[in-house]
């Protein structure tokens, strides 16, 4: 299980697993409970590179980021640390 401390969002922490480049078991601490539960369900089993492609850059209000963007950044960082280029995987 990976943990990512968010920046600029109401959620403060994201937990997730990556299994064969697929995102599993996403959970958020704090933030918009219903929306984040829905996001977690929607991305379950999604290819990590595809998640990054779809969610990176989404903004909430004028924050310059969002919980979805923070999840994308977390997954992207983990893929890179595992020696995988998220752009080439997509």
N, C-alpha and C positions, 0 to 999 in steps of 0.2 A: 504494500500500500504506500503510495506516494502522498506527500503533503506539500501544499503550496500556499504560502501566506500571500493573500491578495493585497493589492494596492489600489486605492481610489474607489473602492466599492463598499456597499453595506455588508456584504459577506466578508468574512475575515480569514477564512481558511477553506481550501478545497482538498478533498481526499479522493484518490482514484487509483485504480490498477490499470496496467497495460499488459495484456496477454496476447502475444503474437500481433503486436501493433494495434490491437483493438482495445477500446476504452471500456472499462468495467467498473462497477461499484462506485459511481460518482456520488459524493455527498458534499454539502456546503454547510459551513457554520455561519449562522446569522443571515441577514438578507431577507429577501421576499420569499418566505417559506413555500408557498404554493407554486410560484414561478420556478423556483430552483428545483423543487421536486419534479416538476414537469420537464425541465431541461435535463435533469439526470436520467429520467426515463427515456427521453427522446434520443439521447446520445449513447445509451447502453448498447454495446456491441459494435459501435461505429468504428471504422478505421480511423486511427489517430490523425493521419495526414489529411483525411477528408474532413474531419472535425475542424482542424486548424484552418483549412481552406474556407469552410463555411462560416465559422464564428469569429475568426480573428478580425479585429477592427470594428466590431459592433460597439456602438457607444450608448451610454445611458445618460440622458440629460446632457450637460456640458462637461462631464467628467473626463472625457477623452478615453474612457474605457467602460467596461460593463462586466458583469459576472460571467457572461458568455465569452467575452474577450479574454478575461483572466483565465478561464478554463482553457481556452485555445493556447494561450501563452504557456500555461503549465504543461500541457500535453506536448507542445512544440519543444519546450526545453527538455522534457524527459526523453523524447525521441532523439534529440540531438545528443544528449548525454549517453544514450544507448548506441550511438554511432550510426544513427539513421537520419538521413536528410528528409524532413517532412515534405519538402517540395517534390523531391524525386519519388517519394512513395505514393503520392497522390495520382 
